[in-house]
Amino acid sequence: KEVFIVSKLAIFGGPKAVQSDPKDIFTWPIITKEDEDAALEVLRRGGMSATDVTIKFEEEFADWQGTKYALAFNNGTASLQAAMYGCGVGVGDEIICPSVTYWASAIQVFSLGGTVVFAEVDPDTLCLDPKDIEHRISDRTKAIMVVHYLGHPADMDPIMEIAKKHNLKVIEDVSHAQGGLYKGRKLGTIGDVAAMSLMSGKSLAIGEGGMLVTDDREIYERAVVLGHYEKFNDSFETEYLKPYTGLPMGGYKYRMHQISSAVGRVQLKYYDERCEEIRKAMNYFWDLLEGVPGLKAHR
Ligand SMILES: *Cc1c(COP(=O)(O)O)cnc(C)c1O
């Protein structure tokens, strides 16, 4: 009788094979006293709407990302809309977007007067299928939106080639894949511009927030004028924007809450080492499942 009960599967009412308490290993992000102190520092001096901490976060982020510019937003949706606007997407324009993604890789284009053309995804990577892009390009197409879905990099080389051939911009949505690599290159540095969510459910989770990164000065400045009037100053280099200095050209206000940027600075500091540990654990997990029929590692 005793033996029978022990060998009964937990799903049929038997004892659980794993009895140990996993504690908080599944709690993300990891919040320590350092995050709490950073948030309290902003709160206690009333710096929530200022930009001093955010500017530091942007500098550190650009450094970590390996791009010239980083621009912080109140959420990922806004940062992706600014990336579209940065690429010159406007009335009557089309962007090509993968048909599997969260809606905020695409729908903001309507608020710019453009529209979305959906392309197929690769069934193995769930990312935009480079073979399904070219026949969707029209004379209205302005940009290709690439999403590195669930942390898996999209196949960037052929996508960049197609974009170059047709004179299109490439936007990377890195919301699922901060710090991921494609052939040794950091995701977010391959297209013309990248933008991403940093909300609590993402890999790099700081609370509500988004980040746009680029090496392109004009894209950066267009992203500023869409939603950051306080940064639209005499330092601008794009000639056609200069006459409007200081004006809220997009009619939006997209600056990051400084509790987010304060927590973001702490999270970024530990991000690589925490990811390394998770990567090690995930690879161990997939290594053990190697050869199990019907399962294929997603790594
Ligand atoms: C979460 C997410 C967004 C939107 O970001 P928010 O910060 O929630 O506005 C955009 N694209 C993808 C792929 C996402 O997962």
PDBQT file of the ligand as one rigid body, heavy atoms in Angstrom, charges set to zero:
ROOT
HETATM    1  C1  LIG A 301       5.511  45.371 -23.655  1.00  0.00    +0.000 C 
HETATM    2  C2  LIG A 301       5.727  45.558 -25.097  1.00  0.00    +0.000 A 
HETATM    3  C3  LIG A 301       5.561  46.805 -25.719  1.00  0.00    +0.000 A 
HETATM    4  C4  LIG A 301       4.937  47.994 -25.033  1.00  0.00    +0.000 C 
HETATM    5  O1  LIG A 301       5.600  48.508 -23.959  1.00  0.00    +0.000 OA
HETATM    6  P1  LIG A 301       4.856  49.267 -22.739  1.00  0.00    +0.000 P 
HETATM    7  O2  LIG A 301       5.987  49.662 -21.844  1.00  0.00    +0.000 OA
HETATM    8  O3  LIG A 301       3.916  48.302 -22.116  1.00  0.00    +0.000 OA
HETATM    9  O4  LIG A 301       4.167  50.458 -23.319  1.00  0.00    +0.000 OA
HETATM   10  C5  LIG A 301       5.912  46.911 -27.047  1.00  0.00    +0.000 A 
HETATM   11  N1  LIG A 301       6.364  45.861 -27.749  1.00  0.00    +0.000 NA
HETATM   12  C6  LIG A 301       6.491  44.638 -27.200  1.00  0.00    +0.000 A 
HETATM   13  C7  LIG A 301       7.023  43.510 -28.049  1.00  0.00    +0.000 C 
HETATM   14  C8  LIG A 301       6.163  44.447 -25.867  1.00  0.00    +0.000 A 
HETATM   15  O5  LIG A 301       6.256  43.219 -25.327  1.00  0.00    +0.000 OA
ENDROOT
TORSDOF 0
